[in-house]
Amino acid sequence: MKLTPNIRQKMRAYSIWALILSLALFLLPEFYFAYVGAELASPYLVGRLALFMGVFGIVGWFID
């Protein structure tokens, strides 16, 4: 019995969204700082979250 019958398809779909979210996490605070002049959140926190999402997205593509 499998918990999720099509885990590979779901991981690939999640990895695409993780890559899109990591790009947004990298770019949105920079745009916010450019227009408003204040930091939205800690750069270390945002960078680590974006890095985690990027690594998750890349690993998801290698699951076959």
PQR file with spaces between the fields and no chain letter, atoms N, CA, C, O and H, PARSE charges and radii, in Angstrom:
ATOM       1  N    MET     1       0.840   -1.176    0.000 -0.4000 1.5000
ATOM       2  CA   MET     1       0.000    0.000    0.000 -0.0000 2.0000
ATOM       3  C    MET     1       0.890    1.247    0.000  0.5500 1.7000
ATOM       4  O    MET     1       1.800    1.379    0.818 -0.5500 1.4000
ATOM       5  N    LYS     2       0.610    2.136   -0.916 -0.4000 1.5000
ATOM       6  CA   LYS     2       1.360    3.383   -1.012 -0.0000 2.0000
ATOM       7  C    LYS     2       0.540    4.523   -0.425  0.5500 1.7000
ATOM       8  O    LYS     2      -0.680    4.582   -0.581 -0.5500 1.4000
ATOM       9  H    LYS     2      -0.130    2.029   -1.581  0.4000 1.0000
ATOM      10  N    LEU     3       1.239    5.425    0.251 -0.4000 1.5000
ATOM      11  CA   LEU     3       0.545    6.594    0.779 -0.0000 2.0000
ATOM      12  C    LEU     3       0.099    7.510   -0.357  0.5500 1.7000
ATOM      13  O    LEU     3      -1.046    7.960   -0.398 -0.5500 1.4000
ATOM      14  H    LEU     3       2.230    5.378    0.378  0.4000 1.0000
ATOM      15  N    THR     4       1.009    7.771   -1.260 -0.4000 1.5000
ATOM      16  CA   THR     4       0.716    8.612   -2.417 -0.0000 2.0000
ATOM      17  C    THR     4       1.074    7.819   -3.668  0.5500 1.7000
ATOM      18  O    THR     4       2.242    7.481   -3.861 -0.5500 1.4000
ATOM      19  H    THR     4       1.940    7.406   -1.227  0.4000 1.0000
ATOM      20  N    PRO     5       0.109    7.515   -4.516 -0.5600 1.5000
ATOM      21  CA   PRO     5       0.397    6.666   -5.668  0.2800 2.0000
ATOM      22  C    PRO     5       1.327    7.315   -6.708  0.5500 1.7000
ATOM      23  O    PRO     5       2.085    6.611   -7.375 -0.5500 1.4000
ATOM      24  N    ASN     6       1.278    8.602   -6.846 -0.4000 1.5000
ATOM      25  CA   ASN     6       2.096    9.254   -7.868 -0.0000 2.0000
ATOM      26  C    ASN     6       3.004   10.310   -7.232  0.5500 1.7000
ATOM      27  O    ASN     6       2.915   11.496   -7.548 -0.5500 1.4000
ATOM      28  H    ASN     6       0.663    9.174   -6.304  0.4000 1.0000
ATOM      29  N    ILE     7       3.871    9.859   -6.340 -0.4000 1.5000
ATOM      30  CA   ILE     7       4.722   10.785   -5.597 -0.0000 2.0000
ATOM      31  C    ILE     7       5.715   11.482   -6.521  0.5500 1.7000
ATOM      32  O    ILE     7       6.078   12.629   -6.262 -0.5500 1.4000
ATOM      33  H    ILE     7       3.944    8.896   -6.084  0.4000 1.0000
ATOM      34  N    ARG     8       6.157   10.838   -7.570 -0.4000 1.5000
ATOM      35  CA   ARG     8       7.133   11.455   -8.471 -0.0000 2.0000
ATOM      36  C    ARG     8       6.523   12.642   -9.215  0.5500 1.7000
ATOM      37  O    ARG     8       7.177   13.673   -9.372 -0.5500 1.4000
ATOM      38  H    ARG     8       5.861    9.906   -7.780  0.4000 1.0000
ATOM      39  N    GLN     9       5.311   12.510   -9.661 -0.4000 1.5000
ATOM      40  CA   GLN     9       4.652   13.626  -10.337 -0.0000 2.0000
ATOM      41  C    GLN     9       4.442   14.788   -9.377  0.5500 1.7000
ATOM      42  O    GLN     9       4.635   15.947   -9.745 -0.5500 1.4000
ATOM      43  H    GLN     9       4.780   11.672   -9.534  0.4000 1.0000
ATOM      44  N    LYS    10       4.051   14.484   -8.161 -0.4000 1.5000
ATOM      45  CA   LYS    10       3.824   15.546   -7.181 -0.0000 2.0000
ATOM      46  C    LYS    10       5.124   16.245   -6.811  0.5500 1.7000
ATOM      47  O    LYS    10       5.138   17.466   -6.655 -0.5500 1.4000
ATOM      48  H    LYS    10       3.894   13.543   -7.862  0.4000 1.0000
ATOM      49  N    MET    11       6.216   15.498   -6.667 -0.4000 1.5000
ATOM      50  CA   MET    11       7.498   16.115   -6.345 -0.0000 2.0000
ATOM      51  C    MET    11       7.954   17.022   -7.481  0.5500 1.7000
ATOM      52  O    MET    11       8.497   18.098   -7.229 -0.5500 1.4000
ATOM      53  H    MET    11       6.205   14.506   -6.793  0.4000 1.0000
ATOM      54  N    ARG    12       7.744   16.609   -8.714 -0.4000 1.5000
ATOM      55  CA   ARG    12       8.139   17.448   -9.835 -0.0000 2.0000
ATOM      56  C    ARG    12       7.296   18.720   -9.887  0.5500 1.7000
ATOM      57  O    ARG    12       7.823   19.793  -10.180 -0.5500 1.4000
ATOM      58  H    ARG    12       7.304   15.735   -8.918  0.4000 1.0000
ATOM      59  N    ALA    13       6.004   18.618   -9.609 -0.4000 1.5000
ATOM      60  CA   ALA    13       5.145   19.804   -9.596 -0.0000 2.0000
ATOM      61  C    ALA    13       5.531   20.734   -8.444  0.5500 1.7000
ATOM      62  O    ALA    13       5.580   21.952   -8.616 -0.5500 1.4000
ATOM      63  H    ALA    13       5.576   17.746   -9.371  0.4000 1.0000
ATOM      64  N    TYR    14       5.803   20.163   -7.282 -0.4000 1.5000
ATOM      65  CA   TYR    14       6.225   20.990   -6.149 -0.0000 2.0000
ATOM      66  C    TYR    14       7.571   21.634   -6.410  0.5500 1.7000
ATOM      67  O    TYR    14       7.816   22.759   -5.972 -0.5500 1.4000
ATOM      68  H    TYR    14       5.763   19.174   -7.142  0.4000 1.0000
ATOM      69  N    SER    15       8.446   20.938   -7.116 -0.4000 1.5000
ATOM      70  CA   SER    15       9.767   21.502   -7.373 -0.0000 2.0000
ATOM      71  C    SER    15       9.677   22.693   -8.326  0.5500 1.7000
ATOM      72  O    SER    15      10.453   23.640   -8.197 -0.5500 1.4000
ATOM      73  H    SER    15       8.247   20.025   -7.472  0.4000 1.0000
ATOM      74  N    ILE    16       8.763   22.665   -9.262 -0.4000 1.5000
ATOM      75  CA   ILE    16       8.573   23.813  -10.155 -0.0000 2.0000
ATOM      76  C    ILE    16       8.100   25.020   -9.353  0.5500 1.7000
ATOM      77  O    ILE    16       8.607   26.127   -9.530 -0.5500 1.4000
ATOM      78  H    ILE    16       8.132   21.896   -9.367  0.4000 1.0000
ATOM      79  N    TRP    17       7.127   24.802   -8.470 -0.4000 1.5000
ATOM      80  CA   TRP    17       6.642   25.911   -7.644 -0.0000 2.0000
ATOM      81  C    TRP    17       7.710   26.392   -6.675  0.5500 1.7000
ATOM      82  O    TRP    17       7.773   27.581   -6.362 -0.5500 1.4000
ATOM      83  H    TRP    17       6.715   23.902   -8.326  0.4000 1.0000
ATOM      84  N    ALA    18       8.549   25.480   -6.196 -0.4000 1.5000
ATOM      85  CA   ALA    18       9.632   25.889   -5.297 -0.0000 2.0000
ATOM      86  C    ALA    18      10.644   26.766   -6.028  0.5500 1.7000
ATOM      87  O    ALA    18      11.157   27.723   -5.447 -0.5500 1.4000
ATOM      88  H    ALA    18       8.497   24.514   -6.450  0.4000 1.0000
ATOM      89  N    LEU    19      10.939   26.461   -7.285 -0.4000 1.5000
ATOM      90  CA   LEU    19      11.853   27.300   -8.056 -0.0000 2.0000
ATOM      91  C    LEU    19      11.264   28.679   -8.321  0.5500 1.7000
ATOM      92  O    LEU    19      11.973   29.683   -8.254 -0.5500 1.4000
ATOM      93  H    LEU    19      10.522   25.684   -7.756  0.4000 1.0000
ATOM      94  N    ILE    20       9.980   28.731   -8.619 -0.4000 1.5000
ATOM      95  CA   ILE    20       9.318   30.014   -8.836 -0.0000 2.0000
ATOM      96  C    ILE    20       9.310   30.829   -7.547  0.5500 1.7000
ATOM      97  O    ILE    20       9.562   32.034   -7.573 -0.5500 1.4000
ATOM      98  H    ILE    20       9.404   27.915   -8.673  0.4000 1.0000
ATOM      99  N    LEU    21       9.021   30.176   -6.419 -0.4000 1.5000
ATOM     100  CA   LEU    21       9.001   30.870   -5.139 -0.0000 2.0000
ATOM     101  C    LEU    21      10.390   31.332   -4.733  0.5500 1.7000
ATOM     102  O    LEU    21      10.533   32.406   -4.147 -0.5500 1.4000
ATOM     103  H    LEU    21       8.816   29.197   -6.398  0.4000 1.0000
ATOM     104  N    SER    22      11.414   30.547   -5.029 -0.4000 1.5000
ATOM     105  CA   SER    22      12.774   30.975   -4.674 -0.0000 2.0000
ATOM     106  C    SER    22      13.176   32.210   -5.476  0.5500 1.7000
ATOM     107  O    SER    22      13.848   33.096   -4.948 -0.5500 1.4000
ATOM     108  H    SER    22      11.298   29.675   -5.505  0.4000 1.0000
ATOM     109  N    LEU    23      12.775   32.278   -6.735 -0.4000 1.5000
ATOM     110  CA   LEU    23      13.061   33.468   -7.530 -0.0000 2.0000
ATOM     111  C    LEU    23      12.340   34.685   -6.954  0.5500 1.7000
ATOM     112  O    LEU    23      12.906   35.775   -6.876 -0.5500 1.4000
ATOM     113  H    LEU    23      12.229   31.558   -7.164  0.4000 1.0000
ATOM     114  N    ALA    24      11.096   34.486   -6.555 -0.4000 1.5000
ATOM     115  CA   ALA    24      10.342   35.593   -5.954 -0.0000 2.0000
ATOM     116  C    ALA    24      10.964   36.023   -4.626  0.5500 1.7000
ATOM     117  O    ALA    24      11.013   37.215   -4.320 -0.5500 1.4000
ATOM     118  H    ALA    24      10.636   33.600   -6.618  0.4000 1.0000
ATOM     119  N    LEU    25      11.438   35.060   -3.842 -0.4000 1.5000
ATOM     120  CA   LEU    25      12.063   35.399   -2.563 -0.0000 2.0000
ATOM     121  C    LEU    25      13.366   36.158   -2.758  0.5500 1.7000
ATOM     122  O    LEU    25      13.735   36.986   -1.925 -0.5500 1.4000
ATOM     123  H    LEU    25      11.399   34.092   -4.091  0.4000 1.0000
ATOM     124  N    PHE    26      14.063   35.880   -3.852 -0.4000 1.5000
ATOM     125  CA   PHE    26      15.287   36.621   -4.120 -0.0000 2.0000
ATOM     126  C    PHE    26      14.998   38.039   -4.617  0.5500 1.7000
ATOM     127  O    PHE    26      15.706   38.976   -4.247 -0.5500 1.4000
ATOM     128  H    PHE    26      13.764   35.208   -4.529  0.4000 1.0000
ATOM     129  N    LEU    27      13.978   38.206   -5.443 -0.4000 1.5000
ATOM     130  CA   LEU    27      13.767   39.477   -6.122 -0.0000 2.0000
ATOM     131  C    LEU    27      12.847   40.462   -5.394  0.5500 1.7000
ATOM     132  O    LEU    27      13.104   41.665   -5.414 -0.5500 1.4000
ATOM     133  H    LEU    27      13.403   37.444   -5.744  0.4000 1.0000
ATOM     134  N    LEU    28      11.801   39.983   -4.763 -0.4000 1.5000
ATOM     135  CA   LEU    28      10.827   40.893   -4.160 -0.0000 2.0000
ATOM     136  C    LEU    28      11.403   41.787   -3.065  0.5500 1.7000
ATOM     137  O    LEU    28      11.080   42.974   -3.046 -0.5500 1.4000
ATOM     138  H    LEU    28      11.592   39.005   -4.746  0.4000 1.0000
ATOM     139  N    PRO    29      12.240   41.286   -2.150 -0.5600 1.5000
ATOM     140  CA   PRO    29      12.812   42.216   -1.158  0.2800 2.0000
ATOM     141  C    PRO    29      13.703   43.287   -1.787  0.5500 1.7000
ATOM     142  O    PRO    29      13.767   44.409   -1.285 -0.5500 1.4000
ATOM     143  N    GLU    30      14.383   42.955   -2.870 -0.4000 1.5000
ATOM     144  CA   GLU    30      15.217   43.951   -3.549 -0.0000 2.0000
ATOM     145  C    GLU    30      14.374   45.046   -4.181  0.5500 1.7000
ATOM     146  O    GLU    30      14.711   46.226   -4.083 -0.5500 1.4000
ATOM     147  H    GLU    30      14.331   42.043   -3.278  0.4000 1.0000
ATOM     148  N    PHE    31      13.284   44.663   -4.825 -0.4000 1.5000
ATOM     149  CA   PHE    31      12.383   45.655   -5.414 -0.0000 2.0000
ATOM     150  C    PHE    31      11.736   46.514   -4.335  0.5500 1.7000
ATOM     151  O    PHE    31      11.584   47.724   -4.502 -0.5500 1.4000
ATOM     152  H    PHE    31      13.010   43.705   -4.904  0.4000 1.0000
ATOM     153  N    TYR    32      11.360   45.885   -3.232 -0.4000 1.5000
ATOM     154  CA   TYR    32      10.761   46.636   -2.123 -0.0000 2.0000
ATOM     155  C    TYR    32      11.749   47.653   -1.576  0.5500 1.7000
ATOM     156  O    TYR    32      11.375   48.796   -1.310 -0.5500 1.4000
ATOM     157  H    TYR    32      11.484   44.902   -3.096  0.4000 1.0000
ATOM     158  N    PHE    33      12.999   47.258   -1.405 -0.4000 1.5000
ATOM     159  CA   PHE    33      14.024   48.170   -0.899 -0.0000 2.0000
ATOM     160  C    PHE    33      14.286   49.296   -1.890  0.5500 1.7000
ATOM     161  O    PHE    33      14.516   50.434   -1.479 -0.5500 1.4000
ATOM     162  H    PHE    33      13.303   46.331   -1.621  0.4000 1.0000
ATOM     163  N    ALA    34      14.255   49.003   -3.175 -0.4000 1.5000
ATOM     164  CA   ALA    34      14.507   50.025   -4.184 -0.0000 2.0000
ATOM     165  C    ALA    34      13.404   51.088   -4.205  0.5500 1.7000
ATOM     166  O    ALA    34      13.684   52.271   -4.396 -0.5500 1.4000
ATOM     167  H    ALA    34      14.068   48.079   -3.509  0.4000 1.0000
ATOM     168  N    TYR    35      12.157   50.667   -4.010 -0.4000 1.5000
ATOM     169  CA   TYR    35      11.052   51.625   -4.078 -0.0000 2.0000
ATOM     170  C    TYR    35      10.759   52.309   -2.757  0.5500 1.7000
ATOM     171  O    TYR    35      10.466   53.505   -2.739 -0.5500 1.4000
ATOM     172  H    TYR    35      11.929   49.706   -3.856  0.4000 1.0000
ATOM     173  N    VAL    36      10.829   51.584   -1.649 -0.4000 1.5000
ATOM     174  CA   VAL    36      10.444   52.135   -0.358 -0.0000 2.0000
ATOM     175  C    VAL    36      11.658   52.651    0.413  0.5500 1.7000
ATOM     176  O    VAL    36      11.578   53.666    1.105 -0.5500 1.4000
ATOM     177  H    VAL    36      11.067   50.613   -1.663  0.4000 1.0000
ATOM     178  N    GLY    37      12.762   51.955    0.289 -0.4000 1.5000
ATOM     179  CA   GLY    37      13.961   52.362    1.005 -0.0000 2.0000
ATOM     180  C    GLY    37      14.117   51.706    2.360  0.5500 1.7000
ATOM     181  O    GLY    37      15.019   52.068    3.115 -0.5500 1.4000
ATOM     182  H    GLY    37      12.827   51.131   -0.273  0.4000 1.0000
ATOM     183  N    ALA    38      13.279   50.769    2.683 -0.4000 1.5000
ATOM     184  CA   ALA    38      13.364   50.044    3.952 -0.0000 2.0000
ATOM     185  C    ALA    38      13.431   48.552    3.667  0.5500 1.7000
ATOM     186  O    ALA    38      12.930   48.073    2.650 -0.5500 1.4000
ATOM     187  H    ALA    38      12.546   50.475    2.070  0.4000 1.0000
ATOM     188  N    GLU    39      14.057   47.832    4.578 -0.4000 1.5000
ATOM     189  CA   GLU    39      14.146   46.387    4.392 -0.0000 2.0000
ATOM     190  C    GLU    39      12.843   45.722    4.814  0.5500 1.7000
ATOM     191  O    GLU    39      12.239   46.093    5.820 -0.5500 1.4000
ATOM     192  H    GLU    39      14.465   48.221    5.404  0.4000 1.0000
ATOM     193  N    LEU    40      12.430   44.754    4.047 -0.4000 1.5000
ATOM     194  CA   LEU    40      11.195   44.031    4.319 -0.0000 2.0000
ATOM     195  C    LEU    40      11.397   43.009    5.435  0.5500 1.7000
ATOM     196  O    LEU    40      10.552   42.884    6.320 -0.5500 1.4000
ATOM     197  H    LEU    40      12.921   44.452    3.230  0.4000 1.0000
ATOM     198  N    ALA    41      12.501   42.286    5.398 -0.4000 1.5000
ATOM     199  CA   ALA    41      12.815   41.273    6.407 -0.0000 2.0000
ATOM     200  C    ALA    41      14.326   41.146    6.489  0.5500 1.7000
ATOM     201  O    ALA    41      15.057   41.792    5.737 -0.5500 1.4000
ATOM     202  H    ALA    41      13.188   42.388    4.679  0.4000 1.0000
ATOM     203  N    SER    42      14.776   40.326    7.388 -0.4000 1.5000
ATOM     204  CA   SER    42      16.207   40.090    7.539 -0.0000 2.0000
ATOM     205  C    SER    42      16.771   39.479    6.255  0.5500 1.7000
ATOM     206  O    SER    42      16.212   38.503    5.755 -0.5500 1.4000
ATOM     207  H    SER    42      14.183   39.802    7.999  0.4000 1.0000
ATOM     208  N    PRO    43      17.849   40.017    5.712 -0.5600 1.5000
ATOM     209  CA   PRO    43      18.409   39.452    4.480  0.2800 2.0000
ATOM     210  C    PRO    43      18.889   38.016    4.652  0.5500 1.7000
ATOM     211  O    PRO    43      18.827   37.222    3.714 -0.5500 1.4000
ATOM     212  N    TYR    44      19.364   37.683    5.845 -0.4000 1.5000
ATOM     213  CA   TYR    44      19.820   36.312    6.076 -0.0000 2.0000
ATOM     214  C    TYR    44      18.654   35.334    6.057  0.5500 1.7000
ATOM     215  O    TYR    44      18.766   34.244    5.497 -0.5500 1.4000
ATOM     216  H    TYR    44      19.414   38.329    6.608  0.4000 1.0000
ATOM     217  N    LEU    45      17.544   35.715    6.660 -0.4000 1.5000
ATOM     218  CA   LEU    45      16.369   34.850    6.672 -0.0000 2.0000
ATOM     219  C    LEU    45      15.825   34.652    5.263  0.5500 1.7000
ATOM     220  O    LEU    45      15.544   33.525    4.856 -0.5500 1.4000
ATOM     221  H    LEU    45      17.453   36.600    7.115  0.4000 1.0000
ATOM     222  N    VAL    46      15.680   35.725    4.532 -0.4000 1.5000
ATOM     223  CA   VAL    46      15.153   35.645    3.170 -0.0000 2.0000
ATOM     224  C    VAL    46      16.104   34.856    2.278  0.5500 1.7000
ATOM     225  O    VAL    46      15.660   34.050    1.460 -0.5500 1.4000
ATOM     226  H    VAL    46      15.908   36.641    4.863  0.4000 1.0000
ATOM     227  N    GLY    47      17.398   35.079    2.426 -0.4000 1.5000
ATOM     228  CA   GLY    47      18.369   34.351    1.619 -0.0000 2.0000
ATOM     229  C    GLY    47      18.364   32.866    1.905  0.5500 1.7000
ATOM     230  O    GLY    47      18.451   32.051    0.987 -0.5500 1.4000
ATOM     231  H    GLY    47      17.758   35.733    3.090  0.4000 1.0000
ATOM     232  N    ARG    48      18.261   32.509    3.182 -0.4000 1.5000
ATOM     233  CA   ARG    48      18.223   31.089    3.536 -0.0000 2.0000
ATOM     234  C    ARG    48      16.947   30.417    3.047  0.5500 1.7000
ATOM     235  O    ARG    48      16.989   29.278    2.582 -0.5500 1.4000
ATOM     236  H    ARG    48      18.190   33.171    3.928  0.4000 1.0000
ATOM     237  N    LEU    49      15.824   31.100    3.145 -0.4000 1.5000
ATOM     238  CA   LEU    49      14.576   30.538    2.627 -0.0000 2.0000
ATOM     239  C    LEU    49      14.634   30.356    1.115  0.5500 1.7000
ATOM     240  O    LEU    49      14.192   29.333    0.591 -0.5500 1.4000
ATOM     241  H    LEU    49      15.790   32.025    3.523  0.4000 1.0000
ATOM     242  N    ALA    50      15.169   31.330    0.429 -0.4000 1.5000
ATOM     243  CA   ALA    50      15.277   31.229   -1.029 -0.0000 2.0000
ATOM     244  C    ALA    50      16.249   30.126   -1.422  0.5500 1.7000
ATOM     245  O    ALA    50      16.009   29.400   -2.387 -0.5500 1.4000
ATOM     246  H    ALA    50      15.528   32.161    0.854  0.4000 1.0000
ATOM     247  N    LEU    51      17.337   29.999   -0.685 -0.4000 1.5000
ATOM     248  CA   LEU    51      18.296   28.931   -0.971 -0.0000 2.0000
ATOM     249  C    LEU    51      17.680   27.561   -0.724  0.5500 1.7000
ATOM     250  O    LEU    51      17.881   26.642   -1.518 -0.5500 1.4000
ATOM     251  H    LEU    51      17.532   30.590    0.099  0.4000 1.0000
ATOM     252  N    PHE    52      16.934   27.415    0.365 -0.4000 1.5000
ATOM     253  CA   PHE    52      16.259   26.151    0.644 -0.0000 2.0000
ATOM     254  C    PHE    52      15.273   25.808   -0.468  0.5500 1.7000
ATOM     255  O    PHE    52      15.227   24.669   -0.932 -0.5500 1.4000
ATOM     256  H    PHE    52      16.770   28.162    1.009  0.4000 1.0000
ATOM     257  N    MET    53      14.487   26.791   -0.893 -0.4000 1.5000
ATOM     258  CA   MET    53      13.520   26.537   -1.968 -0.0000 2.0000
ATOM     259  C    MET    53      14.215   26.188   -3.273  0.5500 1.7000
ATOM     260  O    MET    53      13.747   25.320   -4.010 -0.5500 1.4000
ATOM     261  H    MET    53      14.524   27.717   -0.516  0.4000 1.0000
ATOM     262  N    GLY    54      15.317   26.847   -3.567 -0.4000 1.5000
ATOM     263  CA   GLY    54      16.058   26.540   -4.784 -0.0000 2.0000
ATOM     264  C    GLY    54      16.641   25.143   -4.760  0.5500 1.7000
ATOM     265  O    GLY    54      16.578   24.429   -5.761 -0.5500 1.4000
ATOM     266  H    GLY    54      15.698   27.552   -2.968  0.4000 1.0000
ATOM     267  N    VAL    55      17.206   24.742   -3.637 -0.4000 1.5000
ATOM     268  CA   VAL    55      17.766   23.390   -3.528 -0.0000 2.0000
ATOM     269  C    VAL    55      16.658   22.348   -3.610  0.5500 1.7000
ATOM     270  O    VAL    55      16.824   21.324   -4.274 -0.5500 1.4000
ATOM     271  H    VAL    55      17.258   25.322   -2.824  0.4000 1.0000
ATOM     272  N    PHE    56      15.526   22.593   -2.945 -0.4000 1.5000
ATOM     273  CA   PHE    56      14.396   21.671   -3.031 -0.0000 2.0000
ATOM     274  C    PHE    56      13.901   21.554   -4.467  0.5500 1.7000
ATOM     275  O    PHE    56      13.565   20.461   -4.922 -0.5500 1.4000
ATOM     276  H    PHE    56      15.391   23.424   -2.405  0.4000 1.0000
ATOM     277  N    GLY    57      13.855   22.666   -5.178 -0.4000 1.5000
ATOM     278  CA   GLY    57      13.418   22.639   -6.577 -0.0000 2.0000
ATOM     279  C    GLY    57      14.357   21.868   -7.466  0.5500 1.7000
ATOM     280  O    GLY    57      13.908   21.129   -8.342 -0.5500 1.4000
ATOM     281  H    GLY    57      14.128   23.554   -4.808  0.4000 1.0000
ATOM     282  N    ILE    58      15.655   22.020   -7.263 -0.4000 1.5000
ATOM     283  CA   ILE    58      16.622   21.290   -8.079 -0.0000 2.0000
ATOM     284  C    ILE    58      16.614   19.811   -7.755  0.5500 1.7000
ATOM     285  O    ILE    58      16.686   18.980   -8.661 -0.5500 1.4000
ATOM     286  H    ILE    58      16.019   22.621   -6.551  0.4000 1.0000
ATOM     287  N    VAL    59      16.528   19.466   -6.482 -0.4000 1.5000
ATOM     288  CA   VAL    59      16.488   18.052   -6.089 -0.0000 2.0000
ATOM     289  C    VAL    59      15.226   17.382   -6.645  0.5500 1.7000
ATOM     290  O    VAL    59      15.268   16.220   -7.047 -0.5500 1.4000
ATOM     291  H    VAL    59      16.469   20.140   -5.746  0.4000 1.0000
ATOM     292  N    GLY    60      14.121   18.104   -6.668 -0.4000 1.5000
ATOM     293  CA   GLY    60      12.886   17.552   -7.196 -0.0000 2.0000
ATOM     294  C    GLY    60      12.965   17.140   -8.654  0.5500 1.7000
ATOM     295  O    GLY    60      12.254   16.231   -9.083 -0.5500 1.4000
ATOM     296  H    GLY    60      14.088   19.049   -6.341  0.4000 1.0000
ATOM     297  N    TRP    61      13.824   17.798   -9.420 -0.4000 1.5000
ATOM     298  CA   TRP    61      13.957   17.443  -10.829 -0.0000 2.0000
ATOM     299  C    TRP    61      14.738   16.139  -11.023  0.5500 1.7000
ATOM     300  O    TRP    61      14.601   15.480  -12.054 -0.5500 1.4000
ATOM     301  H    TRP    61      14.402   18.536   -9.072  0.4000 1.0000
ATOM     302  N    PHE    62      15.558   15.768  -10.027 -0.4000 1.5000
ATOM     303  CA   PHE    62      16.345   14.547  -10.158 -0.0000 2.0000
ATOM     304  C    PHE    62      15.635   13.309   -9.659  0.5500 1.7000
ATOM     305  O    PHE    62      16.166   12.204   -9.773 -0.5500 1.4000
ATOM     306  H    PHE    62      15.668   16.304   -9.190  0.4000 1.0000
ATOM     307  N    ILE    63      14.448   13.471   -9.109 -0.4000 1.5000
ATOM     308  CA   ILE    63      13.669   12.310   -8.654 -0.0000 2.0000
ATOM     309  C    ILE    63      12.953   11.715   -9.856  0.5500 1.7000
ATOM     310  O    ILE    63      12.024   12.311  -10.402 -0.5500 1.4000
ATOM     311  H    ILE    63      14.016   14.369   -9.016  0.4000 1.0000
ATOM     312  N    ASP    64      13.387   10.567  -10.247 -0.4000 1.5000
ATOM     313  CA   ASP    64      12.760    9.863  -11.391 -0.0000 2.0000
ATOM     314  C    ASP    64      12.545    8.417  -11.113  0.5500 1.7000
ATOM     315  O    ASP    64      12.033    7.693  -11.967 -0.5500 1.4000
ATOM     316  H    ASP    64      14.141   10.083   -9.804  0.4000 1.0000
